[in-house]
Amino acid sequence: MWRTVARRMVIMIPQIFLLSILVFLMAKAMPGDALTGLLDPSVDPAVLDAQRERLGLNNPWHIQYWDWITKAVQGDFGQSFRFKMPVSELIGQRMMNTFWLSVVTLVLTYIIAIPLGIISGRYNDTWADRFITGYTYIGFAAPLFIFALVMLWVFGFHFGWFPTGGSVAPGLEAGTFQHFMSKFYHLLLPALSMALITTVSTVQYLRSEIIDTKHKDFIITARAKGASESRVYNRHILRNSLLPIAAFFGYEITGLIGGTVFIEGIFSYPGMGELFLSSIALRDFSVVTALVLLYGVASILGALISDIVLSIVDPRIRIK
């Protein structure tokens, strides 16, 4: 398996290279440039041209791309025109917030989805199954940003149970237990809002697999041999039904990337998603290109993780 993983890692190199070109060209296609709106309109145009020349903004796109990618490989994504600091340092400050938001969301997703999927699949066509499938239908129909706004208004503004912005209460010393609990308290509502929507696809996948698996011949044979119902479900039905869930694990991680962009913007949570939206609005190209490239690399890695997890769960399956 490790040989296959190494081969896939090599294949990722041209994928990331092509992605970087696409990201750079899309950023350059945006109207304006990094200096748009940041300087006084009354400034002499010659001064603006000199500034653009100094920054290399007047160079052909391939020269700008080569300068950017050679520095990016070394971890240098340039300077943020908005924050006046290195992009790598800026993203590093926000990355941990997004990481923990994604981890908590993923944990909540599986805590909610697996029990609901098992109940719905094992007791299909009962009132419990109808209730759970009704929830999934609503989840599929509800846009994430609308649902998040409702959650923010109800539990943040109306009841006041959760904070409505930020990642930690001011005045707390980093590294203390109070600081840790405050960070967890601030990310709980955004994570729960995203998990309640992202969980519906996992519930439906698991339900469908359980219903399909429990009617297969080897399950009928196990029951005919006198195996208990709990053993049939735990050792045969559930184990085989979890295969697609394992296969989609990496794609769940990829899906969280897009979700955090909306969630962080709605909850004013200072992560990479909120940074991405604000950087687009202010044409902070260095930050935008770096973030999109990182998101793309994470998506490619997510597909690889899915293949690896699936091959571990079911040794009969080997990625080629």
C-alpha positions, 0 to 999 in steps of 0.5 A: 500500500505504501508503494501506491501512496508514494506513486499517488504523491508523485502524481499530485505534483503535476496536479498541484502545478496546474492548480497553481497556474489556474489559481494565479490566472484567476487572481490576475483576471480579477478587476483592479490590482493589489493597489486598487482602493488602497491609495489616495485617488488624488495621488499622481498617476505617475507615482502609482505607476512607479509603485506598480513597477516596483512591485512587479505588477506591470510584468508579464503574467508568466514572469509574475507567476514564476516569481510567485511560485518559486517563492511559494515553494519556499513558504514565502507567499509575499506580503499582505497589502492589507495587514502589512505582514507576511502572508505565511505568518498571517495564514499561520495565525488563522490556520489553527482556528480553522483547523479546530473548527473543522475537527470539532465539526467532523467529530460532531458530524459523525457523533450525530450521523452514525447513530441516526443512520444505524437507527434509520437503516435498521428500523426502516419504515418505522416512525423513527425512520420517517422522523430521521429521513424528514430531518435529512430532507430538510437538511438537503433543502436548507442552504448552509448560510441560511441555516447558520444565520438562523442558528446565530439569531436563535442561539446567539442573539435571541437566547444569548447562549453562545457568543456571536463573534470572535474566537476567544473572550478578551483578557484571557491568558493563552495556555490557561484552562479558561482560555481553552474553554473560551475558545471551545465555547466560541467555536461550538455554535459554528461547528454545530451549525455546520455539522447539522447540515453536513451530517445529512448526506452521511445519514442517508449513505449509511441508511441506504447501505444498511437496508441494502446489505441486510437483504444480501445472501450472506446475511440470510446465510448468517441468520440461517446458521443461527447467528444472533441478531445483534451479531448479524448487525454488528459483525456483518451488516454494520461493518460492510455498511461503513465502507462508503462512510470510510470512503467519503471521509477524505471528501468530508474534510474537503467539504469542510473547507468550503463550509468554513468559508461561509460559517466563519464569515457569518459568525465573524470567526477569525479563521482562514475562511473569514480571511479569504472573504475579506481579502477578496473584497479588498483585492489582497491578491497575495492572500487570496492566491495563497489560500486558494492554493492551500484549499486546492492542495487540501482537496487533493490530499482529501481524495488520497486520504479517502482511498487510503482509509478505504483500503485499510477498512476493506483489505480486498480493495487496493487503490491502483 
